[in-house]
Amino acid sequence: MQNAPVETEKTRIEKAIEKTDWLDQIQKMIWLKQPPLPETNLEVLAKLSDSARICLQAFEHDQVVQAQSTLEDILVQVFIAMRVLQLKPSMALERALTRLDNQKNEIRIFHVYADRVEIRVNHEVRGQWPLYTLNDYQSTLRLAKELNCDLIHEDTCQLTLFQSHEPVVNQTE
């Protein structure tokens, strides 16, 4: 008896993508069963946003059953919104999985110099701006925290416009 090869997560995802026609079928079925057709794209997205807000409020008030029910309604509304915006669910899922895979492998770091900040993604400089004041420096720290990026304070600088206070090494908080 021959052992079956071990199925990795990547092969499971690839198989799921191959069989995504069922997503398109679900979208068609939901479209046929939905109540009156939405008048505008904005109306569809506003209803989706409102439902998400209601779900969040229910969850915050520990109404788990209502949150789950609203989340089920949101799933249906997502398929309707995708149809209205002419977005094929199978292709959207494939692109979303690709983005997730790319995000998982990204290393984002703020390199803070005395006179500037560089944002590097996988060791490639993607953006930079000058630091003029202590307020600029504090805003950079806040932004790095919000974007969940690592921080590295570098010792070198091109210009010495001001002295920053006590450098912190590899702070992510």
JOJOMO-V129857 format. One line per field, one symbol per residue. ss: DSSP state (H for helix, E for strand, C for the rest). burial: # if it has 9 or more other ideal C-beta (glycine too) atoms within 8 Angstrom, else .. A space follows every 50 residues. Layout:
# JOJOMO-V129857
ss->???
burial->???
This chain:
# JOJOMO-V129857
ss->CCCCCCCCHHHHHHHHHHCCHHHHHHHHHHHHHCCCCCCCHHHHHHHHHH HHHHHHHHHHCCCHHHHHHHHHHHHHHHHHHHHHCCCCHHHHHHHHHHHH HHHHHCCEEEEECCCEEEEEECCEEEEEEECCCHHHHHHHHHHHHHCCCE EEECCCCCCCCCCCCCCCCCCCC
burial->...........##...#..#..##.##..##..#...#....###.##.. ##.###.##.......#..##.##.#########....##.###..#... .......#############..........#....##..##.###...## ##....#....#.#.......#.
